């Protein structure tokens, strides 16, 4: 799934909120948006068609009801799928190396990534042990 820059900004707003949001709140929370608030309907309809978001109920606003929107895919899944594919699997270590050289990384970010890597390594080792035991 490919998202436009504006659609990605809407998705990031939903991911950061961690809860379904009405249209007006998406606009309010999207402080660094590159799109006009008038285009929110187009963006939300496009994201619905792509299957990136879903309708998650209604909320009362004054005398009317507005739809709530929730992310259907996680930010982790979106970014993983946009970076990792069969086509560029061999380049993943190169991407990771470039990421590690970024000046934007903090000690806390590196520690968090280290924990994720250690956990994934343990899971892979357990999978290998399970496959070996089953033979």
DRENMIKE-702737 format. One line per 10 residues: their letters; for each residue x, y, z of N, C-alpha, C. Coordinates in steps of 0.2 Angstrom, whole numbers. Example, Ala and Ser with C-alpha at 12.3 -4.5 7.8 and 13.67 -1.06 7.14 Angstrom:
AS	66/-28/39/62/-22/39/66/-16/39 ~ 64/-11/35/68/-5/36/64/0/39
This chain:
XXXXXXXXXX	4/-6/0/0/0/0/4/6/0 ~ 3/11/-5/7/17/-5/2/23/-3 ~ 5/27/2/1/32/4/4/39/2 ~ 0/44/0/3/50/-2/6/54/5 ~ 9/59/4/12/62/10/6/65/14 ~ 1/67/11/-4/70/15/-8/64/19 ~ -9/59/15/-12/53/19/-8/50/24 ~ -1/50/23/3/48/29/3/53/35 ~ 2/59/34/1/64/39/-5/62/43 ~ -11/61/40/-17/59/43/-16/52/47
XXXXXXXXXX	-13/47/44/-11/41/47/-7/42/54 ~ -2/46/53/3/47/59/-1/51/64 ~ -6/55/63/-10/58/68/-14/53/71 ~ -17/48/68/-21/43/71/-17/38/75 ~ -11/36/72/-6/32/76/-4/35/83 ~ -2/41/82/0/45/88/-6/45/94 ~ -12/47/91/-18/47/96/-19/41/99 ~ -18/35/95/-20/28/98/-27/27/100 ~ -31/31/96/-39/30/97/-42/33/91 ~ -48/31/90/-52/33/85/-53/41/86
XXXXXXXXXX	-53/44/80/-54/52/80/-59/54/75 ~ -63/59/77/-67/62/72/-63/67/68 ~ -66/69/62/-63/73/57/-60/79/60 ~ -64/83/64/-61/89/67/-55/88/71 ~ -55/83/75/-49/82/79/-43/80/75 ~ -44/76/70/-38/75/65/-35/81/63 ~ -40/86/61/-37/92/58/-33/96/64 ~ -36/96/70/-33/100/76/-26/97/78 ~ -26/90/78/-20/87/80/-14/86/74 ~ -16/88/68/-11/88/63/-8/94/62
XXXXXXXXXX	-4/96/67/-1/103/67/4/104/61 ~ 8/100/59/12/101/54/10/98/47 ~ 4/99/46/1/96/40/3/100/33 ~ 3/97/28/4/100/21/-2/101/17 ~ -8/99/20/-14/99/17/-19/104/20 ~ -23/106/16/-28/111/18/-34/107/22 ~ -36/110/28/-42/107/31/-48/105/27 ~ -49/109/22/-54/108/17/-54/101/13 ~ -48/98/13/-46/92/9/-47/86/14 ~ -49/87/20/-49/81/24/-54/75/22
XXXXXXXXXX	-60/77/19/-64/72/16/-61/68/11 ~ -57/71/6/-54/68/1/-49/63/4 ~ -45/65/9/-40/61/12/-43/55/15 ~ -48/56/19/-51/51/23/-55/46/18 ~ -58/48/13/-61/44/8/-55/39/5 ~ -50/43/3/-44/39/0/-42/34/4 ~ -41/35/11/-38/30/15/-43/25/17 ~ -50/26/17/-55/21/17/-54/16/11 ~ -54/19/5/-53/15/-1/-47/10/-1 ~ -42/13/2/-35/9/2/-35/4/8
XXXXXXXXXX	-40/5/12/-40/0/18/-36/2/23 ~ -33/8/23/-29/10/29/-32/12/35 ~ -38/14/34/-43/16/40/-49/13/40 ~ -53/13/45/-60/11/45/-64/16/49 ~ -71/15/48/-75/19/52/-76/16/59 ~ -76/19/64/-76/16/71/-81/19/75 ~ -87/21/72/-92/23/76/-94/30/75 ~ -98/33/79/-100/40/79/-99/44/85 ~ -98/50/85/-98/55/91/-103/61/89 ~ -106/63/95/-110/68/94/-107/75/95
XXXXXXXXXX	-108/79/90/-105/86/89/-111/90/89 ~ -112/95/93/-118/99/94/-124/95/93 ~ -128/97/87/-134/93/86/-133/87/81 ~ -127/86/78/-127/81/73/-121/76/76 ~ -121/71/72/-116/65/73/-111/65/68 ~ -105/64/70/-99/64/65/-96/57/66 ~ -93/55/61/-90/48/61/-83/48/64 ~ -81/43/67/-75/42/70/-71/38/65 ~ -64/39/65/-60/35/60/-54/32/65 ~ -52/26/63/-47/23/66/-42/19/61
XXXXXXXXXX	-36/19/63/-31/16/59/-33/8/58 ~ -32/6/52/-33/-2/51/-27/-5/51 ~ -21/-2/50/-15/-4/50/-10/0/55 ~ -6/-4/58/-1/0/63/4/3/59 ~ 7/8/62/13/12/59/18/7/58 ~ 20/3/63/25/-2/62/24/-7/56 ~ 18/-9/55/16/-13/49/17/-9/42 ~ 15/-3/42/15/1/36/23/2/35 ~ 27/5/39/34/6/38/38/0/36 ~ 36/-6/40/40/-12/38/38/-14/31
XXXXXXXXXX	32/-14/29/30/-16/22/33/-11/17 ~ 33/-5/19/36/0/14/44/-1/13 ~ 47/-3/18/54/-4/18/56/-11/16 ~ 53/-16/19/55/-23/18/50/-27/13 ~ 54/-29/8/50/-33/3/55/-38/0 ~ 53/-43/-3/57/-48/-6/62/-45/-11 ~ 60/-40/-14/64/-36/-19/70/-33/-16 ~ 69/-30/-10/75/-26/-6/77/-30/0 ~ 76/-36/1/77/-39/7/85/-39/9 ~ 89/-40/3/96/-40/4/99/-33/6
XXXXXXXXXX	95/-28/5/97/-21/7/95/-19/14 ~ 91/-23/17/89/-22/24/95/-20/29 ~ 100/-24/29/106/-22/33/109/-15/32 ~ 109/-14/25/112/-7/23/107/-2/26 ~ 100/-3/25/96/2/28/97/3/36 ~ 97/-3/39/98/-2/46/105/1/48 ~ 110/0/44/116/3/46/116/11/45 ~ 112/13/40/111/20/38/107/23/44 ~ 102/20/46/98/22/52/102/23/58 ~ 107/18/59/111/19/66/116/24/65
XXXXXXXXXX	117/27/59/122/33/59/118/39/59 ~ 112/39/60/108/45/60/109/49/66 ~ 110/56/65/112/60/71/105/61/75 ~ 100/60/73/93/61/76/92/55/82 ~ 96/50/82/95/45/87/97/47/93 ~ 94/45/98/95/46/105/97/39/109 ~ 100/40/114/102/34/118/96/30/120 ~ 90/33/121/84/30/123/82/26/117 ~ 82/29/111/80/26/105/84/20/103 ~ 90/20/104/95/15/103/93/9/108
XXXXXXXXXX	92/11/114/91/6/119/84/2/117 ~ 79/6/115/73/3/113/74/-2/107 ~ 77/0/102/79/-4/96/83/-10/98 ~ 87/-9/103/91/-15/105/87/-20/108 ~ 82/-18/112/78/-23/116/73/-27/111 ~ 71/-23/106/67/-26/100/71/-31/97 ~ 77/-30/95/82/-34/91/83/-40/96 ~ 84/-40/102/86/-45/106/80/-50/107 ~ 74/-47/108/68/-51/108/66/-55/102 ~ 67/-51/96/66/-55/90/72/-60/89
XXXXXXXXXX	78/-59/91/83/-64/90/81/-70/94 ~ 78/-69/100/76/-75/105/70/-79/102 ~ 66/-75/99/60/-78/95/63/-83/89 ~ 67/-80/85/70/-84/80/74/-90/82 ~ 77/-89/88/81/-95/90/76/-101/93 ~ 71/-98/96/66/-103/99/62/-107/93 ~ 61/-103/87/58/-106/81/63/-112/78 ~ 69/-110/78/74/-115/76/74/-121/80 ~ 74/-120/87/74/-126/91/68/-130/91 ~ 62/-127/90/56/-130/89/56/-134/82
XXXXX	59/-132/77/59/-135/70/64/-141/71 ~ 70/-140/75/75/-145/75/72/-151/80 ~ 68/-149/85/65/-154/89/60/-159/85 ~ 56/-156/81/51/-159/77/54/-164/71 ~ 60/-163/70/63/-168/65/65/-174/67
